[in-house]
Amino acid sequence: MNTEMTREYTLGHSNIVHIGGRKSRLAVVQSEHVKAAIEKALPEMQCDILALSTLGDKIQNKPLYSFGGKALWTKELEILLQPHDFPEYPQLDLIVHSLKDMPTNLPEEFELGCITEREDPRDALVMAKGSPYRTLADLPVGATVGTSSVRRSAQLIKNYPHLKFESVRGNLNTRLAKLDDPESVFSCLILAAAGLIRIGLGGRITSLLDCPEMYYAVGQGALGVEIKRGDTRIKQIMRQIEHLPTTYCCLAERALMRYLEGGCSVPIGVKSDYNEQTKMLSLKGIIVSPDGQQWIEDVVEGVIITEKSDAEKVGIQLGDLLIAKGAKEILQAIDFERINRPPISAIPTPTPSRAEFRPFELHQLQTVEQ
């Protein structure tokens, strides 16, 4: 459906779009990005943004995989995406996520509405202010690198066994403050470049990490918009803001992770590229054991003309190659209870009741601190 047809269709229904997302500064910026894209493509549409605090935001002192994984950032928001009995909250039309935080298998009531254009997907090395070091190779033996990602730490242990790795949680400003504290144990942090760039902190990037030194996370740098399954009005709007080259790359990456039955917290790294002239999609992947002692990698290329399912086939083909090399054995051997010293007991993800739901911190966009 072209833009004019979409405009006629949407105006025949409602011209209001309710956007939901998390309340962090980065999440609000990402919601604003989607809002601006919709209003640029369809000027008649009006978008509002609600920022919600989720359990994943509230628990900052434990690795995510130890109490439910990054799905904690999607599950609670999904309550508002369908009819509900919480009159103080509107029914959302869509939720904006960092795509890397979205489970590859969504509840059957919801679907991935679109993927917007990707920011730089690479990981960034951020040294403490005043540090004389510029690369990981420069760091002395025993220097501590801050990262809460098993994927990152596994690859770094593989390439830099002389370094130490410690978990660090919190929003970007909180993590940077921990790094720059004179008493900090951290020499540097590894963060997603996209997040730093989006909130205007790109100047803190010391260097960008690329493969083979560091493969990035599935979906990293892209925004995924979750919608209610079968919502035709919102689907037509999503078609106006999706970015097909990014979509092909990310669908292939997500198909690989789904095929390997991996979650957001497992050590699967990727690098993808789509050439719009040749229609060629290239997907590289690596799986590294958490101790950095075992790893396998491979690459698949395929021509993608118009079918998104062809991109997913590329991910599955790469999955078959990695499985043949031992991917399943590496993933099945992972014992998360022994990684980064997680707590003895995990905190389960609750099914929010009305009473549990009410403590959500709800913010109109203009009240969220920037």
C-alpha positions as CSV (number, residue, x, y, z in Angstrom):
1,M,0.0,0.0,0.0
2,N,1.5,3.4,-1.0
3,T,1.7,6.5,1.2
4,E,-1.5,8.1,-0.3
5,M,-3.5,4.9,0.2
6,T,-2.2,4.5,3.7
7,R,-3.1,8.2,4.5
8,E,-6.7,7.6,3.3
9,Y,-7.0,4.4,5.2
10,T,-5.6,5.7,8.5
11,L,-7.7,8.9,8.3
12,G,-10.7,6.8,7.8
13,H,-10.1,5.4,11.3
14,S,-8.2,7.4,13.9
15,N,-5.3,9.8,13.4
16,I,-3.9,9.3,16.9
17,V,-1.1,6.9,17.6
18,H,-0.3,6.0,21.2
19,I,3.4,5.0,21.5
20,G,4.8,3.3,24.5
21,G,8.4,2.6,25.7
22,R,10.6,2.5,28.7
23,K,11.4,5.6,30.7
24,S,15.1,5.8,30.4
25,R,16.6,8.7,28.5
26,L,17.7,6.5,25.6
27,A,14.3,4.8,25.4
28,V,12.5,8.1,25.2
29,V,14.9,9.3,22.5
30,Q,14.1,6.1,20.6
31,S,10.3,6.6,21.0
32,E,10.7,10.2,19.8
33,H,12.6,8.9,16.7
34,V,9.6,6.6,15.8
35,K,7.2,9.4,16.5
36,A,9.1,11.8,14.2
37,A,9.3,9.1,11.5
38,I,5.5,8.5,11.6
39,E,4.6,12.2,11.5
40,K,7.0,12.9,8.7
41,A,5.6,10.1,6.5
42,L,2.0,10.9,7.5
43,P,1.7,14.5,8.6
44,E,-2.0,14.1,9.4
45,M,-1.1,11.6,12.2
46,Q,-0.6,12.7,15.8
47,C,1.5,10.7,18.1
48,D,1.8,10.8,21.9
49,I,4.4,9.0,24.0
50,L,4.1,7.3,27.3
51,A,7.3,6.2,29.2
52,L,6.9,3.3,31.6
53,S,9.3,1.9,34.3
54,T,9.5,-1.9,34.1
55,L,11.0,-4.5,36.4
56,G,14.1,-4.7,34.2
57,D,14.7,-1.0,34.9
58,K,14.2,-1.3,38.6
59,I,16.6,-4.2,39.3
60,Q,20.0,-2.8,38.6
61,N,22.3,-4.9,40.8
62,K,22.0,-8.3,39.1
63,P,22.8,-9.6,35.6
64,L,19.6,-9.7,33.6
65,Y,19.8,-13.4,32.7
66,S,19.7,-14.2,36.4
67,F,16.2,-13.1,36.9
68,G,14.3,-13.4,33.6
69,G,16.5,-11.9,30.9
70,K,15.7,-8.9,28.7
71,A,12.2,-10.1,28.2
72,L,11.5,-8.2,31.4
73,W,11.7,-5.0,29.3
74,T,8.9,-6.2,27.0
75,K,6.5,-8.3,29.0
76,E,5.1,-5.6,31.3
77,L,4.7,-3.1,28.4
78,E,2.7,-5.6,26.4
79,I,-0.1,-5.5,29.0
80,L,-1.0,-2.0,27.7
81,L,-0.8,-3.1,24.0
82,Q,-4.1,-5.0,24.3
83,P,-7.5,-4.2,25.9
84,H,-7.0,-3.8,29.6
85,D,-8.9,-2.7,32.7
86,F,-6.5,0.0,33.9
87,P,-8.3,3.3,33.1
88,E,-5.4,5.4,34.2
89,Y,-3.4,4.0,31.2
90,P,-4.3,4.2,27.6
91,Q,-4.3,1.2,25.3
92,L,-1.0,1.5,23.3
93,D,-0.9,1.1,19.5
94,L,2.8,0.2,19.5
95,I,5.9,-0.3,21.7
96,V,9.3,0.9,20.7
97,H,12.2,-1.4,21.7
98,S,15.9,-1.7,21.1
99,L,15.6,-4.7,18.7
100,K,18.4,-6.5,20.5
101,D,16.2,-6.6,23.6
102,M,13.2,-8.1,21.8
103,P,12.7,-11.9,22.2
104,T,12.8,-13.7,18.8
105,N,9.6,-15.4,19.7
106,L,6.9,-13.0,20.7
107,P,3.6,-13.9,22.4
108,E,1.1,-15.0,19.8
109,E,-1.0,-11.8,20.5
110,F,1.8,-9.6,19.2
111,E,4.1,-9.2,16.2
112,L,7.1,-7.3,15.0
113,G,5.5,-4.4,13.2
114,C,8.6,-3.0,11.6
115,I,12.3,-2.4,12.0
116,T,13.6,1.2,11.4
117,E,16.9,2.2,9.9
118,R,19.9,1.0,11.9
119,E,22.3,3.2,13.8
120,D,26.0,2.0,13.9
121,P,25.6,-1.6,15.3
122,R,29.1,-2.0,16.5
123,D,30.2,-2.1,20.1
124,A,32.2,0.8,21.5
125,L,35.2,0.9,23.7
126,V,34.9,3.8,26.2
127,M,38.0,4.5,28.3
128,A,37.8,6.4,31.6
129,K,38.3,10.1,31.3
130,G,42.0,11.0,31.3
131,S,43.0,7.4,30.4
132,P,46.3,7.1,28.5
133,Y,45.0,3.9,26.8
134,R,43.2,3.8,23.4
135,T,42.7,0.1,22.7
136,L,42.0,-3.1,24.6
137,A,45.5,-4.3,23.6
138,D,47.0,-1.3,25.4
139,L,45.5,-2.2,28.8
140,P,47.9,-3.8,31.4
141,V,47.5,-7.3,32.7
142,G,44.6,-7.5,35.2
143,A,42.8,-4.3,34.0
144,T,39.1,-4.5,34.5
145,V,36.6,-4.1,31.7
146,G,33.0,-3.3,32.5
147,T,30.3,-5.3,30.6
148,S,27.2,-7.1,31.6
149,S,27.0,-9.0,28.3
150,V,28.0,-12.7,28.1
151,R,28.5,-12.2,24.4
152,R,31.0,-9.4,24.8
153,S,32.8,-10.9,27.7
154,A,33.2,-14.3,26.0
155,Q,34.7,-12.7,22.9
156,L,37.0,-10.5,25.0
157,I,38.2,-13.4,27.1
158,K,39.0,-15.2,23.8
159,N,41.0,-12.3,22.4
160,Y,42.3,-10.7,25.6
161,P,42.8,-13.4,28.3
162,H,45.0,-11.1,30.3
163,L,42.1,-8.8,31.2
164,K,39.4,-9.1,33.9
165,F,35.7,-8.6,33.3
166,E,33.1,-7.3,35.7
167,S,29.3,-6.7,35.4
168,V,28.1,-3.1,35.3
169,R,24.4,-2.2,35.1
170,G,22.4,1.0,35.0
171,N,21.6,3.6,32.3
172,L,24.3,5.0,30.2
173,N,25.0,8.0,32.4
174,T,25.1,5.8,35.5
175,R,27.6,3.5,33.9
176,L,29.8,6.3,32.7
177,A,29.7,7.9,36.2
178,K,30.9,4.5,37.6
179,L,33.7,4.4,35.0
180,D,34.9,8.0,35.7
181,D,34.8,7.7,39.5
182,P,38.4,8.1,40.8
183,E,37.8,5.0,42.9
184,S,36.4,3.0,40.1
185,V,37.7,-0.5,39.5
186,F,37.0,-0.2,35.8
187,S,39.6,0.8,33.2
188,C,37.0,0.9,30.5
189,L,33.5,-0.1,29.4
190,I,32.1,-1.8,26.4
191,L,28.8,-0.3,25.3
192,A,26.6,-0.3,22.2
193,A,27.8,2.6,20.0
194,A,24.2,3.3,18.9
195,G,23.0,4.2,22.3
196,L,25.8,6.6,23.0
197,I,25.3,8.2,19.6
198,R,21.5,8.6,20.0
199,I,21.8,10.5,23.3
200,G,24.6,12.7,22.1
201,L,27.4,10.9,23.9
202,G,29.3,9.7,20.8
203,G,32.2,11.8,21.9
204,R,32.9,9.4,24.7
205,I,33.7,6.6,22.2
206,T,37.4,5.8,22.3
207,S,37.2,3.4,19.5
208,L,34.7,1.1,17.7
209,L,35.1,-2.6,17.8
210,D,34.6,-4.7,14.7
211,C,34.9,-8.3,13.8
212,P,36.9,-10.5,14.1
213,E,37.7,-8.6,17.4
214,M,34.0,-8.2,18.3
215,Y,30.9,-9.4,16.6
216,Y,27.8,-7.4,17.7
217,A,24.5,-8.6,19.2
218,V,21.6,-9.7,17.1
219,G,19.5,-6.6,16.2
220,Q,22.0,-4.2,17.8
221,G,21.6,-0.6,16.7
222,A,18.1,-1.1,15.3
223,L,14.7,-0.3,16.7
224,G,11.9,-2.8,16.7
225,V,8.3,-1.7,16.9
226,E,6.0,-4.3,18.5
227,I,2.3,-4.1,17.6
228,K,-0.9,-6.1,18.3
229,R,-1.2,-9.0,15.8
230,G,-3.8,-8.2,13.1
231,D,-3.9,-4.5,13.7
232,T,-4.3,-3.5,10.1
233,R,-4.3,0.3,10.7
234,I,-1.0,0.2,12.5
235,K,0.6,-2.3,10.1
236,Q,0.0,0.2,7.2
237,I,1.6,3.0,9.2
238,M,4.6,0.7,9.9
239,R,5.2,0.1,6.2
240,Q,5.8,3.8,5.8
241,I,8.7,3.9,8.3
242,E,10.4,0.5,7.9
243,H,13.9,0.4,6.4
244,L,14.2,-2.7,4.2
245,P,18.0,-3.0,4.1
246,T,18.0,-3.0,7.9
247,T,15.0,-5.3,8.0
248,Y,16.6,-7.9,5.8
249,C,19.8,-7.9,8.0
250,C,18.0,-8.1,11.3
251,L,15.5,-10.7,10.2
252,A,18.4,-12.9,9.1
253,E,20.1,-12.3,12.5
254,R,17.0,-13.0,14.5
255,A,16.3,-16.2,12.5
256,L,19.8,-17.4,13.3
257,M,19.2,-16.8,17.0
258,R,15.8,-18.4,16.9
259,Y,17.0,-21.4,15.0
260,L,19.8,-22.0,17.6
261,E,17.3,-21.5,20.4
262,G,19.4,-18.7,21.8
263,G,18.1,-15.9,23.9
264,C,19.3,-12.3,24.2
265,S,21.9,-13.2,26.8
266,V,23.7,-16.0,25.1
267,P,27.2,-15.5,23.4
268,I,26.0,-15.3,19.8
269,G,27.6,-12.5,17.8
270,V,26.8,-11.4,14.2
271,K,27.8,-9.1,11.4
272,S,25.5,-8.5,8.5
273,D,25.4,-6.3,5.4
274,Y,22.8,-5.8,2.6
275,N,24.0,-4.4,-0.8
276,E,21.1,-2.6,-2.3
277,Q,22.6,-2.7,-5.8
278,T,23.4,-6.4,-6.0
279,K,20.6,-7.4,-3.5
280,M,23.1,-9.6,-1.8
281,L,22.8,-10.2,2.0
282,S,25.8,-11.3,3.9
283,L,25.6,-12.7,7.4
284,K,28.5,-13.7,9.6
285,G,28.1,-15.4,12.9
286,I,30.1,-16.5,15.9
287,I,29.4,-18.6,19.0
288,V,31.9,-18.4,21.8
289,S,31.9,-20.4,25.1
290,P,31.7,-18.1,28.1
291,D,35.3,-19.0,29.1
292,G,36.5,-18.0,25.6
293,Q,38.1,-21.5,25.1
294,Q,35.8,-22.7,22.3
295,W,34.4,-20.8,19.4
296,I,33.0,-21.4,15.9
297,E,32.2,-19.0,13.1
298,D,31.0,-19.0,9.5
299,V,29.3,-16.8,6.9
300,V,26.4,-17.2,4.4
301,E,25.4,-15.0,1.5
302,G,22.1,-14.9,-0.3
303,V,20.2,-12.8,-2.8
304,I,17.2,-11.0,-1.4
305,I,14.8,-9.4,-3.9
306,T,11.6,-8.6,-2.1
307,E,10.7,-11.5,0.2
308,K,11.5,-11.1,3.8
309,S,11.3,-14.8,4.3
310,D,14.4,-15.1,2.1
311,A,16.4,-13.2,4.6
312,E,15.3,-15.6,7.4
313,K,16.4,-18.5,5.2
314,V,19.9,-17.0,5.2
315,G,19.9,-17.0,9.0
316,I,18.8,-20.6,9.1
317,Q,21.4,-21.7,6.6
318,L,24.1,-20.1,8.8
319,G,22.6,-21.9,11.8
320,D,23.0,-25.2,10.0
321,L,26.6,-24.5,9.3
322,L,27.3,-23.5,12.9
323,I,25.4,-26.6,14.2
324,A,27.5,-28.8,12.1
325,K,30.6,-27.3,13.7
326,G,29.2,-27.8,17.3
327,A,27.1,-24.8,18.1
328,K,24.5,-26.7,20.0
329,E,27.1,-28.3,22.2
330,I,28.6,-24.9,23.2
331,L,25.2,-23.4,23.9
332,Q,23.9,-26.4,25.9
333,A,27.0,-26.4,28.0
334,I,26.5,-22.9,29.3
335,D,25.9,-22.7,33.0
336,F,24.6,-19.2,33.7
337,E,24.7,-19.8,37.5
338,R,28.5,-19.7,37.2
339,I,28.8,-16.7,35.0
340,N,29.6,-13.3,36.5
341,R,28.7,-14.6,40.0
342,P,24.9,-14.3,39.8
343,P,22.8,-14.7,42.9
344,I,22.0,-18.1,44.3
345,S,18.2,-17.7,43.7
346,A,16.7,-16.1,40.7
347,I,13.9,-13.6,40.9
348,P,11.0,-14.8,38.7
349,T,9.2,-12.6,36.3
350,P,5.8,-11.9,37.9
351,T,2.5,-11.7,36.1
352,P,1.4,-8.2,37.1
353,S,-1.9,-7.9,38.9
354,R,-3.7,-4.6,39.1
355,A,-2.0,-3.9,42.4
356,E,1.4,-4.8,41.0
357,F,0.9,-2.9,37.9
358,R,0.0,0.4,39.6
359,P,3.5,1.1,40.8
360,F,4.6,1.6,37.2
361,E,6.0,5.0,36.9
362,L,4.1,6.7,34.1
363,H,5.4,9.8,32.5
364,Q,4.1,12.1,29.8
365,L,6.9,12.8,27.4
366,Q,7.5,16.3,28.6
367,T,8.1,15.2,32.2
368,V,10.9,12.7,31.5
369,E,14.3,14.0,32.5
370,Q,16.6,14.3,29.5
